[in-house]
Amino acid sequence: MKRTFVVSSIGAAGLCALLLVPMQGCTNLDETPPSAITPGNFFHTEGEVLASLAGVYAQLRGTVDDYYNVSEISTDEMVVPTRGQDWNDNGRWLENHQQRWTANSPFALADLNGAWNTLYAGVERANGLLDGIAKSSQAIPNAAVMEAEARTLRAFYYYQLMDLFGGVPLATVSPIGAPDTAITPRARVSRDSLFKFIESELLAARAVLPVKWDAGFSGRVTKGAVDALLASMYINAGVFTKDAAGAGGINATAYNSCTGIQVAGPLDACQAALNRVDSILNSSALYALADTFSKNFRPDNASSPENIFVIKFADEAGLGLNFVMRALHYNQFTPGPWNGFSALGQAYNAYDPLDKRRKEILEGPQVNVETGAPAKDRAGNPLVFTASIANVAQATEGEGTRIYKWSADPKHVNQDNGNDFAWFRLAEMLLIKAEAELNGATGTSTPLALVKQVRARAFTVDTLTTVTVPVILRERLFELIGEGKRRQDLVRFGLYTAPFEFKGTATEDFKVLMPIPQSQMDANPLMTQNPGYGS
């Protein structure tokens, strides 16, 4: 089993049990997860706190399911075509892609509700741990660091909730063993208030977190992870501090600059984003661009010096990454993948043919990725992936290119591969710094030099001579395709609701925010719906 940070403290069997806890959650956070730890009877030793902390980390794995799917499939980057009887699911995949959702539609009730519950389950686990530490009568070694980790992870779960839904109910107290006031329904806070809460939590945690962990503790958050999350928040401040589209709010059809928005310091948000990137770059050479692009994604990517905020996966049953299953054809891997997620032709064709990053997208004649033998479709014909999809509602087996960044793990157990997933990499930080400079922040390099630094491993000869804000968006597509960034980027750049390949007309401006799922509205009488989605 790939080593993770709690093995030495609670044993591999105990770790596996914690990582496999079912994901739960609800609007008012009054359900107790099966793994919940009662503060009064558990936290007496460092190992017990670590066991609880493992559960907070484990919930990160759920963020590459529903949240990831919304962030990719609702954009011009990825689509899940209907292929015969496969991938219909009451139409929710194409509803997602074409932005046809309502608060009570199949996509909202499955994917949005799933994202909401997963993220709030992470919040609840963090709250339980923090309450347990606060109420413990024991002097627990390293309690301050573990508390900082839990606060960082809780902030990350709220960051993704803020990204999808705007302001949401803010809970910082565990309902376990708490007075009734802790479990009553909560009204939503404003998005700006939530932004400030996340920011303050991260700044407080950063002061305590280490710069790095020993190799045996890979995956635990660091000062660099906090800096990366703050850099992302600050570059998106033009969106994340506003509750809706329209006058004075999010501009759905033009760039939303971070310029002029004040954050902690006080600082202009663009300058704050740049400063956080510089903090990472100046971290005693801890981080560096990997010498090859693929090193960031392959099964041994735990060794990549580029990955900053990482979700740990393992080639163990129930603990692995399943991206190969989502994208590959039924006959390219064992067990048979699901032949679903495809890159849009317009995304694939946007690449310069000389861009080496395009090689991570499968197009043309295909092979079995384990044996190297030519792959066949179900009818026995050579399997060929095409960039074009003639009819996204009736696609054939081979239509659509496939993003294959996270290559198959030779040691995989069934569908579980040991590739880690990085929510933040150094390459993205360089692009954030370049964007901040284009928005007026003062830095030590130029936007062109920063972007060319990212592109250096992609081109033998790089002919790029000018960097503008649109160039940044284009480079983020090429560098970060399939990494769960595209929706956030398109909202910031004012292009999320614009037409694209399989969405023929622009959608309503209010769809820059997702609806609160109707099931959550029904569960909480104080909940209010986002504008445009009804009451």
N, C-alpha and C positions, 0 to 999 in steps of 0.2 A: 504494500500500500504506500502511495506517495506520502511522505512525511508531512504532517501539518502540526501546527504549533502546540496542540494539547496532547499529543501522543505521550510525551514523557511524563505528563502530569496525571492523566486519567486512564491511559492505556488505549490501545487501538480499538478494542471491543467497545469500550465506553464511548469513544469518539464516534464510531460508526452509529451507535444507537442515537446519539445526539443529532448527528447530521441527517438522520432519516426521520426526524420528528415531522408529522404532517403540518402543512402550512394552514394556519387559520387566521381569521381576523374579522372585525365587524366595525361599523361606524362608531359606536360608542365605546368600543373596547371593553365590553363587560363579559366577554367569554374568556375562560381560562384555558390556554393551550394545554394539551396532555403533558408537555414537558415543563410547565410552569413550576417555579420553585417558590415555596412559601418562605418569605424572609425569616420568619420566626424559628424555622426548624432546619435551616440548611447551611447558611453562610457562616461557617466557623473556620474554614481553612482556605488557603489560596487555591488549592485544587478544586474545591467546590465552586468557587467563583469562576475559575477557568472553565469548568464544565458548563456552567450557565452561559458564559461568554461564547463558548463554541456554538451554542444554539443561536445566538444573535448573528454570528458570522455565517452559520449554515443557511440562514434565511436569504443571504445574498444570492444563492444559487437560483432562487425563484425570480430574480430580477431579469434573467435572460430568457424568461418565458413570456408572460403577457406584456409586461412593460416593453421588453425588447421588440416583441411582435408589433405592438402599436407604433413604436418609434421607427420601424423599418417599413412595414407593409402599407402604412397609410401615406407613403411618399412615392416620389419618382425614381426610387432606387430598387425597390423589391416588390414582387407580386406573387401571390399564390393562386395560379390558374386552377380552374376546375378541369379535371382530367377524367372524363367519363363519370364514374360513380365516386371518384376520389376527390376529396377536398371541396365538397359542396357544403356540408355542415350548416344547413339552413341558410346558406348564402353569406355567412358571416365574414369569410375571407375577402370576397370581392366587395362587400359592404365596407369593410375596413379600408381596402385599397382605394375605392372610389369615393370615400368620405360621405357615405350615404346614411350614416348612423343616426339614431335618435337615442334618448335616454332609456328606452325600453326595447330596443332592437336586439336581434341575436348577438351581434358583435358586442354591444354594451353589456348585455347580461352575462356573456361568457368572458370576453377578453378584458374589458374595462373593469368589470366586477372582480375578475381574477387578479388584476394588477392592484386594485384597491385593497383587497383582502391580504394579498402577499405582503404589501408594503406596511400595512397596519399591523400585521402579525410581527414584522420586524420591529416596529415601534414598541409593541407590547412586550416583546422579549427583552428589549433594551430597558424599558421602564421597570420590569420586574427585577432585572439585575441591579439597576441603580438603586431601587428601593431596598433590595437585600443588603447591599453594601452599606447604605446609610443607616439601616436599622440593626446591623450586626453589632453584637456586644464584644466582638473579638477584634484585636488589632491584627488585621490581615495583611501580610506582606504584599507589597506592590499593588495595593488596592487603588491608589490614585491613578496608576497607569491603566489598569483594567477599567476603571470608571471612565477615563478619557477615551478609551477604545469604544466603549458602549455609547458614549455621547456622540462620537464621530459617526458610528454606524447608524444611530437613530437619526442624526442629521442627514445622512445620505438617503435613508428611506423617505424622510420628509422632502428632500430635494426632488426625488422622483415624483412624489405626490404633487408637489408644487408645479413641476414641469407639465404634468398631464392635466391637472384639474384646477390649478390656481390656489386660492386659499382653501384650506380644509380644517376640520376640527383639530385642535392642538391639544394633545394629551401628553403630560409629562409625569403622571403618577400612575403606578400600577394599581388596578382594581383588586389585586389579590390581598386579602386581609385588610383592605382600606375601608374607611367609612363610606356610607352610601353616596356622599357627594362626589367621590372619585369615579363612580361608574354611571352617573347620570348622563344623558345625552348632552352633547356639546354643539354649540353653533360654530359655524365656520369663522376663522379669523381671516383678515384680508391677506391677499398675496404678499403685499409689502411687509406686513407684520410677520408672516411666516418666513419671508426672506431674512428679516432682521434676526429672528430667533435662530434660524439655521446658522447664520453668520456668527452670532455671539457664541453659540455652542462650539462651533469649529475653532474659533479663536481661543476659547478657554481650553479646549482639549489640546490644541497644538502646543500650548506652553508646557504640557506634561508629557506628551508623546515623545518617543525616541526618534532620532534621525534615521536609525536603521535597527533591524533585528538580526540576530544570528541566523544562519542558514536554516537551522532546525525549526525556526519560528516563522518561516516564509508565509506570507499572506496576512500577517497582522498589520494594521494601519500604522502609518508613520507621519511625521511632520510633512513629508513630501506628498502623501496622499491627501492631507488636509489642504495643502497649498494648491494641488491640482483641482480639488473640488471647489475651492474658493475662486480660483481663476475662471473656472467654467461659470460659476454664478455671476461673477462680475462682468464677464464679456456678454452675458445674457441679461444684464440688469435692465436694459431697455424693454425687456419682455417680463422678466420675473417680478418686477415691482408694480405691475399693472394688472387689474382684475378682469379686464375684458377688452375686446377690440372696439375701435371707434374713437371719437374725438377725445383727446386726452389720454387715450389708452394705447393698446397695442395697434400698430399699423399693420394691417393684414396684407398690404400691397406694396410696402416700401421698407427699406432697411431700418431696423430699430437699433439705433446707436446707444452705446453705454455712456456716451459723452454727456456731462452735465448732471449725472445721477450721483449723489453723494452717498458713500458707504463709510464703514468704520475707518477712523483715522483722525479727522475726516479726510477722505480722499475722493477724487473723481473715480468712478467705477472703472473706467478704461485704464487709468494709471494703476489702480489697485490690482487689476488683472495682470498687467505687465509686471508689477512688483512681485506677485506671487509666482509667476513663471521664473523670474530672476532668482527668487529664493530657491527654487528647484535646481536651476542651472548652477547655482553657487554652493550646492550641498556636497562639498568635498568630493566632487567627481563620483558621486553615488550613481548618477544616472547618465546614460549615454545612448545615442542612437545605435541600435543593433547593426552589426556589419551587413546583415542581409535582412530583407523585409520579412521573410518567412520565419525567422527566428522568434518573432513576437507571437506566433500562433501555433507552431508545431507542438507535438506532445511533450517535448522537453523545454517548453517556453518559460518554465520557472527560472531558467538561467538567463533570460533576456535582461540586459541592463536598462532596457527602455520602459518596461512595464512598471507603472507607479501604484495604481490602485487595482488590485487583482482579486478575482474570485477564484478560490482553489477548487479544482476538480480532481478526481482520481479515477484510475482504471479499476474501479470496484463497482459491484452491482449497486445501483441506485445513487452513486456518487459521481457519475461521469457527465461530461458534456455531450450533447446529442446533436450537434449541428450537422454532422455528416448524415444523420437520419433525415433531417428536414429537407436537405437539398439534393442529395444524390438519387440516382435512378434505382429502381428496385433491384437491379442486377449488378450494381457496382460495389457491393459490400455485403458482408454477412454479420448479423441478420439483415434481411432486405430492408433498405431505406424506404422512405415514404414518398419520394419523388414529388416534392411540393415546392419549396421556396425557390424562386428564380429571380435573377437580376433583370431589370427592364432592358430592352434593346437600346433605348435612348441613353441609359447609363453606361452600358458596355461600349456603345459606339462613340461616346464622348471621350474615351481614352485615346491618347496618341498611340498608334500601333507600336511605337518604340518604347513605350512606358512598361517597364518590367513588372509593375504592380498588376497589370492586366492579366498576367499569367496565373494569378490566383483566382481567376474566373474561368470556368471550364466552358469551352466552345469547340465545336467540331467533333470529329470521331472520338469516342470515349473508350476507356478501359476500366476493368475492375481495379479499384484503387489498392486492393490487397495483393493481387496476383500479377497485375500488369497485362493480363490477357485481354484481347479485344472484347468489349461488352456488347451484348445483344439486347434488343428490346424484347417485349413479351412475345412478339410474333416470330422471333428468331432472326430479325434483320439487324445489321450493324447499328449500334446506338450512336446517334449524332445529335448533339445539342446545337440548336440554332439560336441566333440572337433575336430573331423575330418570333412573335406569337401571333398567328393569324386571328384567332378568336379566343380571348382570355377566358371565356365561359365554356369553351369546348376545345381545350388544348390537347394536342397529342403528347405522347410520352416524352419525346425529345425536344419539344419546343421550350425555349427559354434557357439562357446560360445559367450557370450555377456558381455561387460564391463558395470557394473551397479554400479559404484562408486557414481554417482550423483542420488540418489534414488528419486522416485516420491514424489512430494510435495502434501500432503493432501489438501492444499488450492489452487492447481493449477487452472488456468483459461484456459480451453481448453489445448493446448500443452505447455503453458507457465508455467514453474516451477520457484520457487523463490530461488533455490540454487545459490549461488555465485560461480564463477570460479576463482581459484587462479593460476596465471601464475607462481608465485614463493612461495614455502613453506619452512619452516625451515628445514624439512627433507632433501630437496635437497641441502640446504646450507651446511649441515653437510657432505653430500657426495662430494660436491665440495671441501670442506676443506680437506677431506681425499685424494681426487685425487691430489690436489695441493701438499700435503705433499709427496705423492709418486713421484711427479715430482721435489722434492728437496726443496720445501718451508719449512720454519721453523715454527712449531706451538707448542702449549702447550699440545696437546693430540697426540695420535697415530692414524694412519688410522684404525687399528683394533678397537680401542675403539670408534671411531666416527661411524663406520659402525654398530657396535653392539648396539650403542645407538639408531640408527634408527630401527634396527631389534627387539629391546626389546619388543615392543608391538605386534610383529608378531609371536614370538615363546615363548612357555612356557619354553623350554630349548633350548638355542642357542648353537649349536656345532661349529660355525664358529671359526677357529683358525688362518687363514691367509688372508690377504687382498693384492691383487695385482691389477694392472690396469685392467685386464679382469674381476676381481671380482667386481670392481666398475661398469663396464658396466652392468654386470648381476644384481647387486643390484638396479641400476637405472631402469632397466626393471621392477623388482618386485615392487618397491616403486612408480614409476611414470607412470606406464602403463596407457594409455589413456589421459595423461595430455599434449600432444602436444610436447613432448621432443625427441621422438625417432629418427627422421630424423637427427636432430642436433647432437645427441649422436653418431649415426652410422657414420656420416661424420667425426667427431672428432676421432673416434676410427678406422677409415680406413675400415669400413665394410658396408658402405651404398650401394656400387655397387656389393657386393658379392651375390652369389645365396642364395635364401631362399625358403621356402616351395612351393610357387606358381610362383617363378621366377627361372627357372631351370639353367640358365647360368648367369655369371656375365655381368653386363652392362658396357658401356664405362665409363672411368674415368671422362670424362668431365661432367657427369651427377651429380657430387657432387654440381653443381650449376644448377639452373633452367634456361630455356631459357627466354629471354625477349619476352613476347607474341607478335606475329606478328602485332596485332592491335596497340600495343604501338610503335613498330618499324615504322609502317606506319604513325603514328600521329606525330612523331618527327624526322625530317631529320638529326638531330645530334646524334641520338641514334645509338649505335653500339651493335652488338649481342655478347653474351658470346661464347667463343671458343667451336667449335664442332657442333654448331647449324646453320652454314652457315652465310651469310652476313646480 
